[in-house]
């Protein structure tokens, strides 16, 4: 007797999941109380051709059960788990697993408007070197709501050298660009997004879509101007001082923010606070 399929059996081809248009990377740690809101704001997008990669950075608070419950009703959810290593490492893991040509980021305590991807996709699909972002509002613990940026920013490539106007949750860009520059710096406790935009600065056009399509909710453990924040800024200044020096006042401003309450950077001030003339290397 010979083996093989029974007579009349028609083998079915194994089909791989269709490649989505957008990969949404959502890092989370101990935020099971608000994570569902963030996930639902992604899954409710008018652009449905997406995958949501929830990267659990070592949570122990019921996050796994929450994600599993939502994934049971929506197969676009993918769940990745890693030992606690911080949001930049979690985002990089998500980017490494992203299957789509475009990547966006959400945070576990924030929300998108349903048309977020609908408004940004035409911008980034128009050419291969565009980073698009929207305005957002921030709800503070005391109830204040602040819109950022407050108005349209036509000269964003110049303005972003002075301060970060582009929050991670507001961005859509080609996945290949993220991978080419190595993703987020895992050694930074804060300002990881600003440092990444500075690395991308010479490679992309940054386009501001002047609509509030993202809502950020400030948490009690949100990072502020602490010693860790200043250490991160000093690392950014050391890495990008040449780029910052191309815009009058930008490097001086970054150094001032990085050294408040701490000793100055160990580099010549003439290199870190240049005027319009050529800058010597530190």
C-alpha positions as CSV (number, residue, x, y, z in Angstrom):
1,X,0.0,0.0,0.0
2,X,1.4,3.3,-1.0
3,X,1.2,6.5,1.0
4,X,-0.1,9.8,-0.2
5,X,-3.3,11.8,-0.1
6,X,-6.6,10.0,-0.7
7,X,-8.0,9.8,-4.2
8,X,-9.9,13.0,-5.1
9,X,-8.1,15.0,-2.5
10,X,-7.1,18.5,-3.7
11,X,-4.2,20.0,-1.7
12,X,-4.7,23.6,-0.6
13,X,-1.8,26.0,-1.0
14,X,-0.5,27.5,2.2
15,X,-1.1,31.3,2.0
16,X,1.0,33.8,3.8
17,X,-0.8,36.7,5.5
18,X,-1.2,39.7,3.2
19,X,1.4,42.4,3.7
20,X,-0.3,45.4,5.4
21,X,0.1,48.9,4.3
22,X,1.0,50.3,7.7
23,X,2.7,48.8,10.7
24,X,1.8,50.5,14.0
25,X,4.3,49.9,16.8
26,X,2.9,50.3,20.3
27,X,5.4,49.8,23.2
28,X,3.9,49.3,26.6
29,X,4.9,48.7,30.2
30,X,2.5,48.3,33.2
31,X,-0.3,50.2,31.4
32,X,-3.1,47.7,31.3
33,X,-5.5,50.3,32.7
34,X,-5.2,52.5,29.6
35,X,-3.7,50.3,26.9
36,X,-7.1,49.2,25.6
37,X,-8.0,52.8,24.7
38,X,-4.8,53.2,22.7
39,X,-5.2,49.9,20.9
40,X,-8.8,50.6,20.0
41,X,-7.9,54.0,18.6
42,X,-5.5,52.3,16.2
43,X,-7.9,49.5,15.2
44,X,-10.7,52.0,14.6
45,X,-8.7,53.8,11.9
46,X,-10.6,54.5,8.6
47,X,-7.5,53.0,6.9
48,X,-8.0,49.3,7.9
49,X,-5.0,47.8,6.1
50,X,-2.7,47.8,9.1
51,X,-1.1,45.6,11.6
52,X,-0.7,46.6,15.3
53,X,2.4,45.3,17.0
54,X,2.1,45.6,20.7
55,X,5.5,45.2,22.2
56,X,5.3,44.3,25.9
57,X,8.4,45.6,27.7
58,X,8.1,43.1,30.6
59,X,4.7,44.0,32.1
60,X,3.3,42.0,35.0
61,X,-0.1,43.8,35.4
62,X,-2.4,41.8,33.1
63,X,-1.3,43.3,29.8
64,X,-0.9,39.9,28.2
65,X,-4.5,39.0,29.0
66,X,-5.8,42.4,27.7
67,X,-4.0,42.1,24.4
68,X,-5.1,38.5,24.0
69,X,-8.8,39.5,24.5
70,X,-8.5,42.2,21.8
71,X,-6.5,40.0,19.5
72,X,-9.2,37.3,19.6
73,X,-11.6,39.7,17.9
74,X,-9.1,41.4,15.6
75,X,-6.4,39.3,13.9
76,X,-4.4,42.5,13.0
77,X,-3.0,42.5,16.5
78,X,0.5,41.0,17.0
79,X,1.9,40.6,20.5
80,X,5.6,40.7,21.1
81,X,7.2,40.3,24.6
82,X,10.6,41.2,25.8
83,X,12.5,41.7,29.1
84,X,12.1,45.2,30.4
85,X,14.5,47.4,28.5
86,X,12.8,50.7,27.9
87,X,10.6,52.2,25.2
88,X,13.3,52.8,22.6
89,X,14.3,49.1,22.6
90,X,10.7,48.1,22.4
91,X,10.0,50.4,19.5
92,X,13.1,49.0,17.7
93,X,11.8,45.5,18.2
94,X,8.5,46.5,16.7
95,X,10.2,48.0,13.7
96,X,12.3,44.9,13.2
97,X,9.1,42.8,13.0
98,X,7.1,45.3,10.9
99,X,5.9,43.9,7.6
100,X,4.5,47.1,6.1
101,X,6.2,49.7,3.9
102,X,5.1,52.5,6.3
103,X,5.4,52.7,10.1
104,X,3.6,54.7,12.7
105,X,4.0,54.7,16.5
106,X,1.4,54.9,19.2
107,X,2.0,55.0,23.0
108,X,0.0,53.0,25.5
109,X,-1.7,55.9,27.1
110,X,-2.6,58.1,24.1
111,X,-5.2,58.1,21.3
112,X,-5.5,58.7,17.6
113,X,-8.4,60.3,15.8
114,X,-10.0,57.7,13.3
115,X,-8.6,59.7,10.3
116,X,-5.0,59.9,11.5
117,X,-3.7,57.4,8.9
118,X,-6.1,58.6,6.2
119,X,-4.7,62.1,6.4
120,X,-1.0,61.1,6.5
121,X,-0.8,58.3,4.0
122,X,-1.3,60.5,0.9
123,X,1.6,62.7,2.0
124,X,4.1,59.9,2.6
125,X,3.1,58.0,-0.5
126,X,3.7,61.0,-2.7
127,X,7.5,60.4,-2.6
128,X,9.9,58.0,-0.8
129,X,11.7,60.5,1.4
130,X,8.9,62.1,3.4
131,X,8.2,62.1,7.2
132,X,4.7,63.4,7.9
133,X,3.4,64.4,11.3
134,X,0.2,66.0,12.7
135,X,-0.5,68.4,15.4
136,X,-1.5,67.0,18.8
137,X,-2.9,68.1,22.1
138,X,-1.6,67.3,25.6
139,X,-4.0,66.8,28.6
140,X,-2.0,67.6,31.7
141,X,-2.6,66.2,35.2
142,X,-4.2,69.5,36.3
143,X,-6.7,69.3,33.4
144,X,-5.0,71.9,31.1
145,X,-5.1,71.0,27.4
146,X,-2.3,72.4,25.2
147,X,-2.1,72.2,21.4
148,X,1.3,71.5,19.8
149,X,2.5,72.9,17.5
150,X,0.1,75.9,18.1
151,X,0.0,76.8,14.4
152,X,1.2,75.5,11.1
153,X,5.0,75.1,10.8
154,X,6.1,75.7,7.2
155,X,9.9,75.7,8.1
156,X,9.9,72.6,10.2
157,X,13.4,71.5,9.1
158,X,14.9,74.7,10.5
159,X,12.6,74.9,13.6
160,X,13.3,71.3,14.7
161,X,16.9,72.1,15.2
162,X,15.8,74.5,18.0
163,X,13.4,72.1,19.7
164,X,11.4,69.0,19.0
165,X,8.0,69.8,17.6
166,X,7.4,66.2,16.3
167,X,6.0,63.8,18.9
168,X,6.6,60.1,18.1
169,X,2.8,59.3,18.2
170,X,2.2,61.8,15.5
171,X,4.5,60.4,12.8
172,X,4.2,58.3,9.7
173,X,7.2,57.4,7.6
174,X,8.7,54.7,5.4
175,X,9.9,51.7,7.3
176,X,13.0,51.4,5.2
177,X,14.2,54.8,6.4
178,X,13.8,53.8,10.0
179,X,15.9,50.7,9.5
180,X,18.5,52.4,7.5
181,X,19.4,54.8,10.3
182,X,19.2,52.1,13.0
183,X,16.0,53.1,14.8
184,X,15.9,54.8,18.2
185,X,19.0,55.2,20.4
186,X,18.4,52.8,23.3
187,X,20.9,54.6,25.5
188,X,18.7,57.7,25.8
189,X,16.2,57.9,28.6
190,X,14.3,60.8,26.9
191,X,14.4,62.9,23.7
192,X,14.8,59.7,21.7
193,X,12.4,60.9,19.1
194,X,14.2,64.3,18.6
195,X,17.6,62.5,18.2
196,X,16.0,60.2,15.6
197,X,14.6,63.2,13.6
198,X,18.0,64.8,13.7
199,X,19.6,61.7,12.2
200,X,16.9,61.7,9.5
201,X,17.2,65.4,9.0
202,X,19.4,65.3,5.9
203,X,17.4,62.4,4.3
204,X,13.8,63.4,4.5
205,X,11.4,66.2,3.9
206,X,9.4,66.8,7.0
207,X,5.7,67.8,6.3
208,X,3.4,69.1,9.0
209,X,-0.3,68.3,8.6
210,X,-1.9,71.1,10.7
211,X,-4.8,69.1,12.3
212,X,-5.1,67.8,15.8
213,X,-5.3,64.1,15.2
214,X,-3.5,62.8,18.2
215,X,-4.3,63.1,21.9
216,X,-1.6,62.7,24.5
217,X,-2.4,62.1,28.2
218,X,0.3,63.2,30.6
219,X,0.8,60.5,33.3
220,X,2.3,61.0,36.7
221,X,5.5,59.1,35.6
222,X,6.0,61.1,32.4
223,X,9.5,62.2,31.9
224,X,10.3,65.9,32.6
225,X,13.4,68.0,32.8
226,X,15.2,65.7,35.3
227,X,18.9,64.8,35.5
228,X,18.2,61.9,33.1
229,X,16.6,64.3,30.6
230,X,19.7,66.5,30.8
231,X,22.1,63.6,30.3
232,X,20.1,62.6,27.2
233,X,20.3,66.1,25.8
234,X,24.1,66.1,26.4
235,X,24.4,62.9,24.4
236,X,22.3,64.4,21.6
237,X,24.5,67.6,21.5
238,X,27.7,65.6,21.4
239,X,26.4,63.6,18.5
240,X,24.7,66.3,16.4
241,X,26.6,69.5,17.3
242,X,27.6,70.1,13.6
243,X,24.0,69.9,12.4
244,X,22.7,72.1,15.3
245,X,25.5,74.6,14.6
246,X,24.1,75.2,11.1
247,X,21.1,77.1,12.6
248,X,22.0,80.2,14.5
249,X,21.1,79.8,18.2
250,X,20.1,76.2,18.0
251,X,23.2,74.7,19.5
252,X,23.4,77.4,22.1
253,X,19.9,76.7,23.2
254,X,20.5,72.9,23.3
255,X,23.6,73.4,25.5
256,X,21.7,75.7,27.8
257,X,19.0,73.1,28.3
258,X,21.5,70.3,28.8
259,X,23.6,72.0,31.4
260,X,21.1,73.7,33.7
261,X,21.9,72.4,37.2
262,X,24.9,70.4,36.1
263,X,28.5,70.9,35.1
264,X,29.0,72.2,31.5
265,X,29.9,69.8,28.7
266,X,33.6,69.0,28.4
267,X,34.0,70.8,25.1
268,X,35.1,74.3,24.1
269,X,32.2,76.8,24.4
270,X,33.1,78.4,21.1
271,X,32.2,75.1,19.4
272,X,29.0,74.6,21.4
273,X,27.7,78.2,21.2
274,X,28.7,79.3,17.7
275,X,27.9,82.5,16.0
276,X,27.4,82.5,12.2
277,X,31.1,81.9,11.5
278,X,32.7,78.5,11.0
279,X,32.6,76.2,14.0
280,X,35.7,74.4,15.2
281,X,35.4,70.7,16.1
282,X,35.2,70.0,19.8
